[in-house]
Amino acid sequence: MHLFWARGYQGTSLRDLTREMALSRSSFYQSMGNKEQLFIDCLGAYRNNLLAGLRQRMDAAPSARTFLEDLFMEAADSAGSEQARLGCLIFNSAAELGHDDGRAAEQARRSLRQLTGLLQSCVERAQSRGEIPADRDSATLAHYLTASMAGLRTLVKSGVGRRTARATARQMLAALQ
């Protein structure tokens, strides 16, 4: 997973994978299937782990709005870290494979849809509690939040400072009012 995360799907060769996993080609094919299947498995595991953690945090947060604020500020606060340089495997993969055909690209799109779905449920929860105006379309807001988080992750990945990232995140969140 870390190779795909650091180099991308297309930037990771079978040779890279077999070297990193200390497997021969034949052992790799026997145990992993192929590069595409391994990527699908890795991205699926990453997505499932991320979404489970986010759901747990959302349920434990004092409010849906607070959850969103914390999520965006944590992304901004990661500026300058190793994690920020890697970005998000879902956003990285969606950007790299977005218009491709094939199962790897579909997995990237599926991951993005599921993340957006989680954000939509958060928006709807916030709307039901009066934290976000109820007359705003929750699907549109969820797509806005997904695009905003992808943009914020791109900014911190490209080296923007924490102060700028936090100011940007605050502006993104202001649009929910």
N, C-alpha and C positions, 0 to 999 in steps of 0.2 A: 504494500500500500504506500509506503513512504517513497519508493521510487516513482510510482505514478504521480504522487502528490508533488514531488519536487521537480520531476521532468515532464510530466504530462503523459497521456496515453501514447501518443505518437512518438514522443521523445524517449520513451523507454523501450529498449530493444529486448528481444528474447535473450540475447547474450547477457545484457545487464541483469535480467531477472535470474537466469541460471547461476550467474556468478554470485549475486547477492544471496540467493537461497542455497548455494552450495549443492546444486543438483546438476546432473547431466541433462542433456536435451531430452533423452528418452524418459528419464525419471520425471522431468518436468511435465512432459505430455501425458504420462501415465497418471500422475497425481493431480495436475492442475487442468488438464484438458488442452488449453491453448492460451495465448496471451489475452485474447478477448474475454474468455471465460474468467480468467484470473482477475482482470480489471473489473468485470461485472460483479464478481464476488467481493472484491475489495471496496468498490464504491457502494455496494449494497450494505456491507457491514458498517462502513463509515456513516452512511445515511441513517441506518437504523439506530446506531449508537447516538448520533447527534440528535435525532428527533426524540428519542426516548429521554435523553437528558434535558432537552428543551421542554418537553411536556411536563417532566417532573418539576423543573424549575418554575414553569408557568403555574402549575397547580399549587406550589408552595409560596408563590409571591403574594404579597399583600393585596395586589391588584394587577389586572392585565396590563394597565398602562405602566405601572412600575416595572413589570417584567420587560416590556418593550424598551423602556428607558435604560434599564440595566443592561440589556442585551446590546444596545447600540453604544453605550458608553464603554462597555467592556471591549467591544471591537475597536473603538477609538483608542482606548488605553493600551491596546496591544502594540501600538505604533513603536517601531524600533526593535521589537522582539523577533526571535527566530520564528515563532508561530506566525507573526505578521508577514514575514518574508515568504512563507509557504502559501499563505492565503487559505482559502477554503476549498477542499477537494471537489465539492459539488459545483461551486461557481467556476473554478478552474476548468473542470471537465465540461461544463455546459458551454463555456466560452470557446474551448478548443474544438468540441465535437458538435456544436449546436445544429449545424445544417447537414451533417454527415448522415448517411444511411447506416444501417447496421445496429446490432444489439448494443454495442458500447454507447453509441450516441443516444439510443432510446433509454438506456439506463441513466444517462446524465439528465435527459429531459424529465424522466420520471422522478428523479431525485429532486430536481428543481420544483416540479409540480407538488410533491409532497411537502417540501419546505414551505411553499406558498400556502398550501392548505393548512398547515399548522398556524401560520401567521394569520390566516383568515379566521380561524377559530378563536385566536387571541383577540382580534379586532372585534369579533361578534360578542365575545365575553365583555370586552371593554364597553361596547355599545349598550349592552344590556344593563350595565351598571352606571351609565351616564358619564363614562370617562372619555368617550369619543362620541361625537354627535351621531345619533341613530339614523339620521337622514343620509349619511354618507354610504356609498356602496362598499360593502365589506370586501368583495372580490377585488375591486379596483384598488382599495387601500392595501390589501394584501400584496398585490402585484407591485404597488408603489414601494412597500416596505422591502420586498425581495430585491427590487432594483436598487433601492437605496443602500441596503446592506451589501449588495454586490459592489456597488460603487465605493462605499466606505472601505470594504476589504481591499479593493484595488488601490485606493489611495494609500492605505497603510502599507500594502505590499510594495508600492513604488517608493516608499521612503518618506512620506509626508510626516511631519512631526505630530506629537501627541496633542499639542495645543490646537493646531489646525484641525486635526481629526475630531477632537471633542466639539469644537465650534461647528464643524460641519454636521456632526451627529445631532447636535441640538437643533440646528436648522431643519434637518430632515424630520425630526420628531415634532417640530412646531407645525408642520403641515397636517398633523392629525387633529388639530383643534378646530 
